[in-house]
Amino acid sequence: MPTSGCCPEARHRAPWRGFTLLEVVVVLALLSMLVALAAPQLQRAYQSVLARGERDSLIGQLASLSLRAQALGVAFELSDDSLRRRLPDGQPLVAVPPGWRVNVEPPIRFNFVGICSGGRVRLYSPSGEQTVVDLEAPACEIRQPRAVSSRS
């Protein structure tokens, strides 16, 4: 058994070749173009999901107003001016996300047992999309919210 020299397997192996600088630059350029094409679409999708989540949060807050009036034992009126009014639990009537507008027509009255007068609430997203939420008296149950195609 020889103790010196190279092992026979090493003679038959091909030398290892790495990537050339040109190959790496081409791959990076292709990846950059793909990212440039995909990024605006991903941003729009993210904004859409964010807006839907904020809209659903607003609708959920509107749906819970009767329960809050009953749980806190307070009567209040929901109007354009009273949206940020705080109830005894320290929370506003409706926490409106930045950029959103809420229009209550006519003002909706909630008594201390949770019965309300009913009305319509319009939600305007930062992009101008409008959602109409109808609150039906006496329990202020929400009918299926509907999007309005016109933008304001």
Phi and psi in radians as a Rosetta constraint file:
Dihedral C 1 N 2 CA 2 C 2 CIRCULARHARMONIC -1.281 0.35
Dihedral N 2 CA 2 C 2 N 3 CIRCULARHARMONIC 2.481 0.35
Dihedral C 2 N 3 CA 3 C 3 CIRCULARHARMONIC -1.838 0.35
Dihedral N 3 CA 3 C 3 N 4 CIRCULARHARMONIC -0.128 0.35
Dihedral C 3 N 4 CA 4 C 4 CIRCULARHARMONIC -2.150 0.35
Dihedral N 4 CA 4 C 4 N 5 CIRCULARHARMONIC 2.904 0.35
Dihedral C 4 N 5 CA 5 C 5 CIRCULARHARMONIC 1.631 0.35
Dihedral N 5 CA 5 C 5 N 6 CIRCULARHARMONIC 3.015 0.35
Dihedral C 5 N 6 CA 6 C 6 CIRCULARHARMONIC -1.493 0.35
Dihedral N 6 CA 6 C 6 N 7 CIRCULARHARMONIC 2.610 0.35
Dihedral C 6 N 7 CA 7 C 7 CIRCULARHARMONIC -1.263 0.35
Dihedral N 7 CA 7 C 7 N 8 CIRCULARHARMONIC 2.614 0.35
Dihedral C 7 N 8 CA 8 C 8 CIRCULARHARMONIC -1.149 0.35
Dihedral N 8 CA 8 C 8 N 9 CIRCULARHARMONIC -0.517 0.35
Dihedral C 8 N 9 CA 9 C 9 CIRCULARHARMONIC -1.146 0.35
Dihedral N 9 CA 9 C 9 N 10 CIRCULARHARMONIC -0.569 0.35
Dihedral C 9 N 10 CA 10 C 10 CIRCULARHARMONIC -1.211 0.35
Dihedral N 10 CA 10 C 10 N 11 CIRCULARHARMONIC -0.454 0.35
Dihedral C 10 N 11 CA 11 C 11 CIRCULARHARMONIC -1.230 0.35
Dihedral N 11 CA 11 C 11 N 12 CIRCULARHARMONIC -0.486 0.35
Dihedral C 11 N 12 CA 12 C 12 CIRCULARHARMONIC -1.623 0.35
Dihedral N 12 CA 12 C 12 N 13 CIRCULARHARMONIC -0.170 0.35
Dihedral C 12 N 13 CA 13 C 13 CIRCULARHARMONIC -1.317 0.35
Dihedral N 13 CA 13 C 13 N 14 CIRCULARHARMONIC 2.462 0.35
Dihedral C 13 N 14 CA 14 C 14 CIRCULARHARMONIC -1.345 0.35
Dihedral N 14 CA 14 C 14 N 15 CIRCULARHARMONIC 2.567 0.35
Dihedral C 14 N 15 CA 15 C 15 CIRCULARHARMONIC -1.121 0.35
Dihedral N 15 CA 15 C 15 N 16 CIRCULARHARMONIC 2.503 0.35
Dihedral C 15 N 16 CA 16 C 16 CIRCULARHARMONIC -1.312 0.35
Dihedral N 16 CA 16 C 16 N 17 CIRCULARHARMONIC 2.330 0.35
Dihedral C 16 N 17 CA 17 C 17 CIRCULARHARMONIC -1.982 0.35
Dihedral N 17 CA 17 C 17 N 18 CIRCULARHARMONIC 2.329 0.35
Dihedral C 17 N 18 CA 18 C 18 CIRCULARHARMONIC -1.619 0.35
Dihedral N 18 CA 18 C 18 N 19 CIRCULARHARMONIC -3.074 0.35
Dihedral C 18 N 19 CA 19 C 19 CIRCULARHARMONIC -1.440 0.35
Dihedral N 19 CA 19 C 19 N 20 CIRCULARHARMONIC 2.520 0.35
Dihedral C 19 N 20 CA 20 C 20 CIRCULARHARMONIC -1.411 0.35
Dihedral N 20 CA 20 C 20 N 21 CIRCULARHARMONIC 2.836 0.35
Dihedral C 20 N 21 CA 21 C 21 CIRCULARHARMONIC -1.067 0.35
Dihedral N 21 CA 21 C 21 N 22 CIRCULARHARMONIC -0.654 0.35
Dihedral C 21 N 22 CA 22 C 22 CIRCULARHARMONIC -1.103 0.35
Dihedral N 22 CA 22 C 22 N 23 CIRCULARHARMONIC -0.736 0.35
Dihedral C 22 N 23 CA 23 C 23 CIRCULARHARMONIC -1.106 0.35
Dihedral N 23 CA 23 C 23 N 24 CIRCULARHARMONIC -0.739 0.35
Dihedral C 23 N 24 CA 24 C 24 CIRCULARHARMONIC -1.131 0.35
Dihedral N 24 CA 24 C 24 N 25 CIRCULARHARMONIC -0.732 0.35
Dihedral C 24 N 25 CA 25 C 25 CIRCULARHARMONIC -1.119 0.35
Dihedral N 25 CA 25 C 25 N 26 CIRCULARHARMONIC -0.719 0.35
Dihedral C 25 N 26 CA 26 C 26 CIRCULARHARMONIC -1.110 0.35
Dihedral N 26 CA 26 C 26 N 27 CIRCULARHARMONIC -0.775 0.35
Dihedral C 26 N 27 CA 27 C 27 CIRCULARHARMONIC -1.107 0.35
Dihedral N 27 CA 27 C 27 N 28 CIRCULARHARMONIC -0.779 0.35
Dihedral C 27 N 28 CA 28 C 28 CIRCULARHARMONIC -1.093 0.35
Dihedral N 28 CA 28 C 28 N 29 CIRCULARHARMONIC -0.669 0.35
Dihedral C 28 N 29 CA 29 C 29 CIRCULARHARMONIC -1.131 0.35
Dihedral N 29 CA 29 C 29 N 30 CIRCULARHARMONIC -0.735 0.35
Dihedral C 29 N 30 CA 30 C 30 CIRCULARHARMONIC -1.125 0.35
Dihedral N 30 CA 30 C 30 N 31 CIRCULARHARMONIC -0.761 0.35
Dihedral C 30 N 31 CA 31 C 31 CIRCULARHARMONIC -1.103 0.35
Dihedral N 31 CA 31 C 31 N 32 CIRCULARHARMONIC -0.677 0.35
Dihedral C 31 N 32 CA 32 C 32 CIRCULARHARMONIC -1.097 0.35
Dihedral N 32 CA 32 C 32 N 33 CIRCULARHARMONIC -0.715 0.35
Dihedral C 32 N 33 CA 33 C 33 CIRCULARHARMONIC -1.150 0.35
Dihedral N 33 CA 33 C 33 N 34 CIRCULARHARMONIC -0.698 0.35
Dihedral C 33 N 34 CA 34 C 34 CIRCULARHARMONIC -1.114 0.35
Dihedral N 34 CA 34 C 34 N 35 CIRCULARHARMONIC -0.742 0.35
Dihedral C 34 N 35 CA 35 C 35 CIRCULARHARMONIC -1.129 0.35
Dihedral N 35 CA 35 C 35 N 36 CIRCULARHARMONIC -0.707 0.35
Dihedral C 35 N 36 CA 36 C 36 CIRCULARHARMONIC -1.114 0.35
Dihedral N 36 CA 36 C 36 N 37 CIRCULARHARMONIC -0.565 0.35
Dihedral C 36 N 37 CA 37 C 37 CIRCULARHARMONIC -1.354 0.35
Dihedral N 37 CA 37 C 37 N 38 CIRCULARHARMONIC -0.636 0.35
Dihedral C 37 N 38 CA 38 C 38 CIRCULARHARMONIC -1.497 0.35
Dihedral N 38 CA 38 C 38 N 39 CIRCULARHARMONIC -0.526 0.35
Dihedral C 38 N 39 CA 39 C 39 CIRCULARHARMONIC -1.019 0.35
Dihedral N 39 CA 39 C 39 N 40 CIRCULARHARMONIC -0.806 0.35
Dihedral C 39 N 40 CA 40 C 40 CIRCULARHARMONIC -1.086 0.35
Dihedral N 40 CA 40 C 40 N 41 CIRCULARHARMONIC -0.652 0.35
Dihedral C 40 N 41 CA 41 C 41 CIRCULARHARMONIC -1.152 0.35
Dihedral N 41 CA 41 C 41 N 42 CIRCULARHARMONIC -0.721 0.35
Dihedral C 41 N 42 CA 42 C 42 CIRCULARHARMONIC -1.147 0.35
Dihedral N 42 CA 42 C 42 N 43 CIRCULARHARMONIC -0.661 0.35
Dihedral C 42 N 43 CA 43 C 43 CIRCULARHARMONIC -1.122 0.35
Dihedral N 43 CA 43 C 43 N 44 CIRCULARHARMONIC -0.762 0.35
Dihedral C 43 N 44 CA 44 C 44 CIRCULARHARMONIC -1.109 0.35
Dihedral N 44 CA 44 C 44 N 45 CIRCULARHARMONIC -0.721 0.35
Dihedral C 44 N 45 CA 45 C 45 CIRCULARHARMONIC -1.113 0.35
Dihedral N 45 CA 45 C 45 N 46 CIRCULARHARMONIC -0.729 0.35
Dihedral C 45 N 46 CA 46 C 46 CIRCULARHARMONIC -1.095 0.35
Dihedral N 46 CA 46 C 46 N 47 CIRCULARHARMONIC -0.795 0.35
Dihedral C 46 N 47 CA 47 C 47 CIRCULARHARMONIC -1.095 0.35
Dihedral N 47 CA 47 C 47 N 48 CIRCULARHARMONIC -0.672 0.35
Dihedral C 47 N 48 CA 48 C 48 CIRCULARHARMONIC -1.133 0.35
Dihedral N 48 CA 48 C 48 N 49 CIRCULARHARMONIC -0.777 0.35
Dihedral C 48 N 49 CA 49 C 49 CIRCULARHARMONIC -1.136 0.35
Dihedral N 49 CA 49 C 49 N 50 CIRCULARHARMONIC -0.724 0.35
Dihedral C 49 N 50 CA 50 C 50 CIRCULARHARMONIC -1.079 0.35
Dihedral N 50 CA 50 C 50 N 51 CIRCULARHARMONIC -0.777 0.35
Dihedral C 50 N 51 CA 51 C 51 CIRCULARHARMONIC -1.131 0.35
Dihedral N 51 CA 51 C 51 N 52 CIRCULARHARMONIC -0.701 0.35
Dihedral C 51 N 52 CA 52 C 52 CIRCULARHARMONIC -1.118 0.35
Dihedral N 52 CA 52 C 52 N 53 CIRCULARHARMONIC -0.706 0.35
Dihedral C 52 N 53 CA 53 C 53 CIRCULARHARMONIC -1.115 0.35
Dihedral N 53 CA 53 C 53 N 54 CIRCULARHARMONIC -0.742 0.35
Dihedral C 53 N 54 CA 54 C 54 CIRCULARHARMONIC -1.138 0.35
Dihedral N 54 CA 54 C 54 N 55 CIRCULARHARMONIC -0.733 0.35
Dihedral C 54 N 55 CA 55 C 55 CIRCULARHARMONIC -1.088 0.35
Dihedral N 55 CA 55 C 55 N 56 CIRCULARHARMONIC -0.783 0.35
Dihedral C 55 N 56 CA 56 C 56 CIRCULARHARMONIC -1.119 0.35
Dihedral N 56 CA 56 C 56 N 57 CIRCULARHARMONIC -0.601 0.35
Dihedral C 56 N 57 CA 57 C 57 CIRCULARHARMONIC -1.129 0.35
Dihedral N 57 CA 57 C 57 N 58 CIRCULARHARMONIC -0.762 0.35
Dihedral C 57 N 58 CA 58 C 58 CIRCULARHARMONIC -1.081 0.35
Dihedral N 58 CA 58 C 58 N 59 CIRCULARHARMONIC -0.755 0.35
Dihedral C 58 N 59 CA 59 C 59 CIRCULARHARMONIC -1.121 0.35
Dihedral N 59 CA 59 C 59 N 60 CIRCULARHARMONIC -0.702 0.35
Dihedral C 59 N 60 CA 60 C 60 CIRCULARHARMONIC -1.103 0.35
Dihedral N 60 CA 60 C 60 N 61 CIRCULARHARMONIC -0.685 0.35
Dihedral C 60 N 61 CA 61 C 61 CIRCULARHARMONIC -1.126 0.35
Dihedral N 61 CA 61 C 61 N 62 CIRCULARHARMONIC -0.701 0.35
Dihedral C 61 N 62 CA 62 C 62 CIRCULARHARMONIC -1.122 0.35
Dihedral N 62 CA 62 C 62 N 63 CIRCULARHARMONIC -0.694 0.35
Dihedral C 62 N 63 CA 63 C 63 CIRCULARHARMONIC -1.164 0.35
Dihedral N 63 CA 63 C 63 N 64 CIRCULARHARMONIC -0.488 0.35
Dihedral C 63 N 64 CA 64 C 64 CIRCULARHARMONIC -1.592 0.35
Dihedral N 64 CA 64 C 64 N 65 CIRCULARHARMONIC -0.019 0.35
Dihedral C 64 N 65 CA 65 C 65 CIRCULARHARMONIC -1.089 0.35
Dihedral N 65 CA 65 C 65 N 66 CIRCULARHARMONIC -0.695 0.35
Dihedral C 65 N 66 CA 66 C 66 CIRCULARHARMONIC -1.090 0.35
Dihedral N 66 CA 66 C 66 N 67 CIRCULARHARMONIC -0.748 0.35
Dihedral C 66 N 67 CA 67 C 67 CIRCULARHARMONIC -1.147 0.35
Dihedral N 67 CA 67 C 67 N 68 CIRCULARHARMONIC -0.660 0.35
Dihedral C 67 N 68 CA 68 C 68 CIRCULARHARMONIC -1.145 0.35
Dihedral N 68 CA 68 C 68 N 69 CIRCULARHARMONIC -0.726 0.35
Dihedral C 68 N 69 CA 69 C 69 CIRCULARHARMONIC -1.074 0.35
Dihedral N 69 CA 69 C 69 N 70 CIRCULARHARMONIC -0.738 0.35
Dihedral C 69 N 70 CA 70 C 70 CIRCULARHARMONIC -1.201 0.35
Dihedral N 70 CA 70 C 70 N 71 CIRCULARHARMONIC -0.786 0.35
Dihedral C 70 N 71 CA 71 C 71 CIRCULARHARMONIC -1.157 0.35
Dihedral N 71 CA 71 C 71 N 72 CIRCULARHARMONIC -0.651 0.35
Dihedral C 71 N 72 CA 72 C 72 CIRCULARHARMONIC -1.537 0.35
Dihedral N 72 CA 72 C 72 N 73 CIRCULARHARMONIC -0.272 0.35
Dihedral C 72 N 73 CA 73 C 73 CIRCULARHARMONIC 1.174 0.35
Dihedral N 73 CA 73 C 73 N 74 CIRCULARHARMONIC 0.632 0.35
Dihedral C 73 N 74 CA 74 C 74 CIRCULARHARMONIC -2.181 0.35
Dihedral N 74 CA 74 C 74 N 75 CIRCULARHARMONIC 2.623 0.35
Dihedral C 74 N 75 CA 75 C 75 CIRCULARHARMONIC -1.786 0.35
Dihedral N 75 CA 75 C 75 N 76 CIRCULARHARMONIC 2.521 0.35
Dihedral C 75 N 76 CA 76 C 76 CIRCULARHARMONIC -2.711 0.35
Dihedral N 76 CA 76 C 76 N 77 CIRCULARHARMONIC 2.918 0.35
Dihedral C 76 N 77 CA 77 C 77 CIRCULARHARMONIC -2.073 0.35
Dihedral N 77 CA 77 C 77 N 78 CIRCULARHARMONIC 2.322 0.35
Dihedral C 77 N 78 CA 78 C 78 CIRCULARHARMONIC -1.701 0.35
Dihedral N 78 CA 78 C 78 N 79 CIRCULARHARMONIC 2.015 0.35
Dihedral C 78 N 79 CA 79 C 79 CIRCULARHARMONIC -2.510 0.35
Dihedral N 79 CA 79 C 79 N 80 CIRCULARHARMONIC 3.052 0.35
Dihedral C 79 N 80 CA 80 C 80 CIRCULARHARMONIC -1.005 0.35
Dihedral N 80 CA 80 C 80 N 81 CIRCULARHARMONIC -0.628 0.35
Dihedral C 80 N 81 CA 81 C 81 CIRCULARHARMONIC -1.414 0.35
Dihedral N 81 CA 81 C 81 N 82 CIRCULARHARMONIC -0.409 0.35
Dihedral C 81 N 82 CA 82 C 82 CIRCULARHARMONIC -1.734 0.35
Dihedral N 82 CA 82 C 82 N 83 CIRCULARHARMONIC 0.098 0.35
Dihedral C 82 N 83 CA 83 C 83 CIRCULARHARMONIC -0.990 0.35
Dihedral N 83 CA 83 C 83 N 84 CIRCULARHARMONIC -0.703 0.35
Dihedral C 83 N 84 CA 84 C 84 CIRCULARHARMONIC -1.597 0.35
Dihedral N 84 CA 84 C 84 N 85 CIRCULARHARMONIC 0.004 0.35
Dihedral C 84 N 85 CA 85 C 85 CIRCULARHARMONIC -1.065 0.35
Dihedral N 85 CA 85 C 85 N 86 CIRCULARHARMONIC 2.429 0.35
Dihedral C 85 N 86 CA 86 C 86 CIRCULARHARMONIC -1.634 0.35
Dihedral N 86 CA 86 C 86 N 87 CIRCULARHARMONIC 2.434 0.35
Dihedral C 86 N 87 CA 87 C 87 CIRCULARHARMONIC -1.557 0.35
Dihedral N 87 CA 87 C 87 N 88 CIRCULARHARMONIC 3.014 0.35
Dihedral C 87 N 88 CA 88 C 88 CIRCULARHARMONIC -1.013 0.35
Dihedral N 88 CA 88 C 88 N 89 CIRCULARHARMONIC -0.354 0.35
Dihedral C 88 N 89 CA 89 C 89 CIRCULARHARMONIC -1.381 0.35
Dihedral N 89 CA 89 C 89 N 90 CIRCULARHARMONIC -0.014 0.35
Dihedral C 89 N 90 CA 90 C 90 CIRCULARHARMONIC 1.541 0.35
Dihedral N 90 CA 90 C 90 N 91 CIRCULARHARMONIC -0.090 0.35
Dihedral C 90 N 91 CA 91 C 91 CIRCULARHARMONIC -1.713 0.35
Dihedral N 91 CA 91 C 91 N 92 CIRCULARHARMONIC 2.603 0.35
Dihedral C 91 N 92 CA 92 C 92 CIRCULARHARMONIC -1.210 0.35
Dihedral N 92 CA 92 C 92 N 93 CIRCULARHARMONIC 2.783 0.35
Dihedral C 92 N 93 CA 93 C 93 CIRCULARHARMONIC -0.927 0.35
Dihedral N 93 CA 93 C 93 N 94 CIRCULARHARMONIC -0.909 0.35
Dihedral C 93 N 94 CA 94 C 94 CIRCULARHARMONIC -2.416 0.35
Dihedral N 94 CA 94 C 94 N 95 CIRCULARHARMONIC 2.141 0.35
Dihedral C 94 N 95 CA 95 C 95 CIRCULARHARMONIC -1.481 0.35
Dihedral N 95 CA 95 C 95 N 96 CIRCULARHARMONIC 1.778 0.35
Dihedral C 95 N 96 CA 96 C 96 CIRCULARHARMONIC -1.501 0.35
Dihedral N 96 CA 96 C 96 N 97 CIRCULARHARMONIC 2.144 0.35
Dihedral C 96 N 97 CA 97 C 97 CIRCULARHARMONIC -1.120 0.35
Dihedral N 97 CA 97 C 97 N 98 CIRCULARHARMONIC 2.714 0.35
Dihedral C 97 N 98 CA 98 C 98 CIRCULARHARMONIC -1.016 0.35
Dihedral N 98 CA 98 C 98 N 99 CIRCULARHARMONIC 2.367 0.35
Dihedral C 98 N 99 CA 99 C 99 CIRCULARHARMONIC 1.584 0.35
Dihedral N 99 CA 99 C 99 N 100 CIRCULARHARMONIC -0.276 0.35
Dihedral C 99 N 100 CA 100 C 100 CIRCULARHARMONIC -1.537 0.35
Dihedral N 100 CA 100 C 100 N 101 CIRCULARHARMONIC 2.632 0.35
Dihedral C 100 N 101 CA 101 C 101 CIRCULARHARMONIC -2.148 0.35
Dihedral N 101 CA 101 C 101 N 102 CIRCULARHARMONIC 2.513 0.35
Dihedral C 101 N 102 CA 102 C 102 CIRCULARHARMONIC -2.210 0.35
Dihedral N 102 CA 102 C 102 N 103 CIRCULARHARMONIC 2.280 0.35
Dihedral C 102 N 103 CA 103 C 103 CIRCULARHARMONIC -2.158 0.35
Dihedral N 103 CA 103 C 103 N 104 CIRCULARHARMONIC 2.087 0.35
Dihedral C 103 N 104 CA 104 C 104 CIRCULARHARMONIC -1.797 0.35
Dihedral N 104 CA 104 C 104 N 105 CIRCULARHARMONIC 2.166 0.35
Dihedral C 104 N 105 CA 105 C 105 CIRCULARHARMONIC -2.398 0.35
Dihedral N 105 CA 105 C 105 N 106 CIRCULARHARMONIC 2.112 0.35
Dihedral C 105 N 106 CA 106 C 106 CIRCULARHARMONIC -1.283 0.35
Dihedral N 106 CA 106 C 106 N 107 CIRCULARHARMONIC 3.080 0.35
Dihedral C 106 N 107 CA 107 C 107 CIRCULARHARMONIC -0.960 0.35
Dihedral N 107 CA 107 C 107 N 108 CIRCULARHARMONIC 2.457 0.35
Dihedral C 107 N 108 CA 108 C 108 CIRCULARHARMONIC -1.872 0.35
Dihedral N 108 CA 108 C 108 N 109 CIRCULARHARMONIC 2.210 0.35
Dihedral C 108 N 109 CA 109 C 109 CIRCULARHARMONIC -1.750 0.35
Dihedral N 109 CA 109 C 109 N 110 CIRCULARHARMONIC 2.320 0.35
Dihedral C 109 N 110 CA 110 C 110 CIRCULARHARMONIC -2.003 0.35
Dihedral N 110 CA 110 C 110 N 111 CIRCULARHARMONIC 2.270 0.35
Dihedral C 110 N 111 CA 111 C 111 CIRCULARHARMONIC -1.653 0.35
Dihedral N 111 CA 111 C 111 N 112 CIRCULARHARMONIC 3.087 0.35
Dihedral C 111 N 112 CA 112 C 112 CIRCULARHARMONIC -1.224 0.35
Dihedral N 112 CA 112 C 112 N 113 CIRCULARHARMONIC -0.200 0.35
Dihedral C 112 N 113 CA 113 C 113 CIRCULARHARMONIC -1.762 0.35
Dihedral N 113 CA 113 C 113 N 114 CIRCULARHARMONIC 0.095 0.35
Dihedral C 113 N 114 CA 114 C 114 CIRCULARHARMONIC 1.663 0.35
Dihedral N 114 CA 114 C 114 N 115 CIRCULARHARMONIC 0.063 0.35
Dihedral C 114 N 115 CA 115 C 115 CIRCULARHARMONIC -1.443 0.35
Dihedral N 115 CA 115 C 115 N 116 CIRCULARHARMONIC 2.404 0.35
Dihedral C 115 N 116 CA 116 C 116 CIRCULARHARMONIC -2.192 0.35
Dihedral N 116 CA 116 C 116 N 117 CIRCULARHARMONIC 2.885 0.35
Dihedral C 116 N 117 CA 117 C 117 CIRCULARHARMONIC -1.474 0.35
Dihedral N 117 CA 117 C 117 N 118 CIRCULARHARMONIC -0.229 0.35
Dihedral C 117 N 118 CA 118 C 118 CIRCULARHARMONIC 1.428 0.35
Dihedral N 118 CA 118 C 118 N 119 CIRCULARHARMONIC 2.772 0.35
Dihedral C 118 N 119 CA 119 C 119 CIRCULARHARMONIC 2.907 0.35
Dihedral N 119 CA 119 C 119 N 120 CIRCULARHARMONIC -2.946 0.35
Dihedral C 119 N 120 CA 120 C 120 CIRCULARHARMONIC -2.200 0.35
Dihedral N 120 CA 120 C 120 N 121 CIRCULARHARMONIC 2.409 0.35
Dihedral C 120 N 121 CA 121 C 121 CIRCULARHARMONIC -2.148 0.35
Dihedral N 121 CA 121 C 121 N 122 CIRCULARHARMONIC 2.278 0.35
Dihedral C 121 N 122 CA 122 C 122 CIRCULARHARMONIC -1.886 0.35
Dihedral N 122 CA 122 C 122 N 123 CIRCULARHARMONIC 2.270 0.35
Dihedral C 122 N 123 CA 123 C 123 CIRCULARHARMONIC -1.908 0.35
Dihedral N 123 CA 123 C 123 N 124 CIRCULARHARMONIC 2.215 0.35
Dihedral C 123 N 124 CA 124 C 124 CIRCULARHARMONIC -1.989 0.35
Dihedral N 124 CA 124 C 124 N 125 CIRCULARHARMONIC 2.070 0.35
Dihedral C 124 N 125 CA 125 C 125 CIRCULARHARMONIC -1.348 0.35
Dihedral N 125 CA 125 C 125 N 126 CIRCULARHARMONIC 2.894 0.35
Dihedral C 125 N 126 CA 126 C 126 CIRCULARHARMONIC -1.043 0.35
Dihedral N 126 CA 126 C 126 N 127 CIRCULARHARMONIC -0.473 0.35
Dihedral C 126 N 127 CA 127 C 127 CIRCULARHARMONIC -1.475 0.35
Dihedral N 127 CA 127 C 127 N 128 CIRCULARHARMONIC -0.037 0.35
Dihedral C 127 N 128 CA 128 C 128 CIRCULARHARMONIC 1.693 0.35
Dihedral N 128 CA 128 C 128 N 129 CIRCULARHARMONIC -0.059 0.35
Dihedral C 128 N 129 CA 129 C 129 CIRCULARHARMONIC -1.217 0.35
Dihedral N 129 CA 129 C 129 N 130 CIRCULARHARMONIC 2.480 0.35
Dihedral C 129 N 130 CA 130 C 130 CIRCULARHARMONIC -2.042 0.35
Dihedral N 130 CA 130 C 130 N 131 CIRCULARHARMONIC 2.356 0.35
Dihedral C 130 N 131 CA 131 C 131 CIRCULARHARMONIC -2.145 0.35
Dihedral N 131 CA 131 C 131 N 132 CIRCULARHARMONIC 2.313 0.35
Dihedral C 131 N 132 CA 132 C 132 CIRCULARHARMONIC -1.813 0.35
Dihedral N 132 CA 132 C 132 N 133 CIRCULARHARMONIC 2.226 0.35
Dihedral C 132 N 133 CA 133 C 133 CIRCULARHARMONIC -2.087 0.35
Dihedral N 133 CA 133 C 133 N 134 CIRCULARHARMONIC 2.079 0.35
Dihedral C 133 N 134 CA 134 C 134 CIRCULARHARMONIC -1.724 0.35
Dihedral N 134 CA 134 C 134 N 135 CIRCULARHARMONIC 2.190 0.35
Dihedral C 134 N 135 CA 135 C 135 CIRCULARHARMONIC -1.798 0.35
Dihedral N 135 CA 135 C 135 N 136 CIRCULARHARMONIC 2.067 0.35
Dihedral C 135 N 136 CA 136 C 136 CIRCULARHARMONIC -1.647 0.35
Dihedral N 136 CA 136 C 136 N 137 CIRCULARHARMONIC 2.281 0.35
Dihedral C 136 N 137 CA 137 C 137 CIRCULARHARMONIC -1.234 0.35
Dihedral N 137 CA 137 C 137 N 138 CIRCULARHARMONIC 2.686 0.35
Dihedral C 137 N 138 CA 138 C 138 CIRCULARHARMONIC -1.621 0.35
Dihedral N 138 CA 138 C 138 N 139 CIRCULARHARMONIC -0.261 0.35
Dihedral C 138 N 139 CA 139 C 139 CIRCULARHARMONIC -1.648 0.35
Dihedral N 139 CA 139 C 139 N 140 CIRCULARHARMONIC 0.006 0.35
Dihedral C 139 N 140 CA 140 C 140 CIRCULARHARMONIC 0.999 0.35
Dihedral N 140 CA 140 C 140 N 141 CIRCULARHARMONIC 0.742 0.35
Dihedral C 140 N 141 CA 141 C 141 CIRCULARHARMONIC -1.285 0.35
Dihedral N 141 CA 141 C 141 N 142 CIRCULARHARMONIC 2.511 0.35
Dihedral C 141 N 142 CA 142 C 142 CIRCULARHARMONIC -1.610 0.35
Dihedral N 142 CA 142 C 142 N 143 CIRCULARHARMONIC 2.163 0.35
Dihedral C 142 N 143 CA 143 C 143 CIRCULARHARMONIC -1.252 0.35
Dihedral N 143 CA 143 C 143 N 144 CIRCULARHARMONIC 2.878 0.35
Dihedral C 143 N 144 CA 144 C 144 CIRCULARHARMONIC -0.917 0.35
Dihedral N 144 CA 144 C 144 N 145 CIRCULARHARMONIC 2.044 0.35
Dihedral C 144 N 145 CA 145 C 145 CIRCULARHARMONIC -1.076 0.35
Dihedral N 145 CA 145 C 145 N 146 CIRCULARHARMONIC 2.509 0.35
Dihedral C 145 N 146 CA 146 C 146 CIRCULARHARMONIC -2.241 0.35
Dihedral N 146 CA 146 C 146 N 147 CIRCULARHARMONIC 2.469 0.35
Dihedral C 146 N 147 CA 147 C 147 CIRCULARHARMONIC -1.458 0.35
Dihedral N 147 CA 147 C 147 N 148 CIRCULARHARMONIC 2.470 0.35
Dihedral C 147 N 148 CA 148 C 148 CIRCULARHARMONIC -1.842 0.35
Dihedral N 148 CA 148 C 148 N 149 CIRCULARHARMONIC 2.271 0.35
Dihedral C 148 N 149 CA 149 C 149 CIRCULARHARMONIC -1.212 0.35
Dihedral N 149 CA 149 C 149 N 150 CIRCULARHARMONIC -0.515 0.35
Dihedral C 149 N 150 CA 150 C 150 CIRCULARHARMONIC -1.265 0.35
Dihedral N 150 CA 150 C 150 N 151 CIRCULARHARMONIC 2.476 0.35
Dihedral C 150 N 151 CA 151 C 151 CIRCULARHARMONIC -1.870 0.35
Dihedral N 151 CA 151 C 151 N 152 CIRCULARHARMONIC 2.522 0.35
